[in-house]
Amino acid sequence: MELEKDRIIVASDVQRDGIGIEVYRNNELITEIFRSDSKKTRTIRTFKENVSLELMEESITKFKKEIPWEYISH
């Protein structure tokens, strides 16, 4: 199976105790938006020096649509 060059992947992370999205352009990871349930934070991490405002806004909108806003308590 070949992945699309431009894609958003929803992924959970057990080690960091949360869930988030990864945004890829031309098969390159550009940014990650992550909800940490243990820290009760939402963060953005970029893997490129410059990320366009349009891509960041699109990514935030997708994050809000795909990831539940409420933190999960364990």
N, C-alpha and C positions, 0 to 999 in steps of 0.2 A: 504494500500500500504506500503510495507516494503522498506526502503531505503538501497542502497548498503552500505557496511561497509566502502569502500574507494570511495570517491566521491569529486567532485568539484562542488560547487553551485555558480551560478552567482546571485547576489542580489543587488538591489538598496536600498539606505537608504535616505529617505526624510529628516530626522532630521539632518544628517551630509551632506546633499546635494551632493550625489555622488553615485558611483557604484563600485562594487568590486567582488572578488571571495573569497569563504571560502573553505579551503582544509581540508577534514576529512580523517582520517585513523582509522580503527577499530571503527567507529562511534564517534570518538573523534576529536573535532576541534583542528587542529594543527596550522594553520596560516591563516591570512587574508591579501589580497593585495587590497588596496582601492584607488580609484581616487576621490579626493574631488574637485568638480567643483567650490565651493566658495573660497577655499583656493588655488586652482590651484597647488595641490600637489598629489603625488602618494607615498603611504607609505605601509610598511610591518609591520604587528604586529604578533608576535608569542605567542602561548599559551602553548608551551612546552619549557623547558629550553634549550634543544638541538634539533635542526632540521638539518637533513642531507643536505649536499650541493646538492645532487642529487634531493631531494624532493623540495628544494628551487628553483633550476634551472627549474625543471619541472613546478612548480607553476608559476614562472615568465613567462615562455613560454606560458602557458595556459592563463594567464592574458593578455598578449600582443595579443593573438589570439582572445579572447572573448570580451575584453573591448576596445571600441574606444579610441584612443590615445588623440584625441582632447577634450578639456574641453568644457562644455556646458555653455553658458552665458545666464543669465536670465534677 
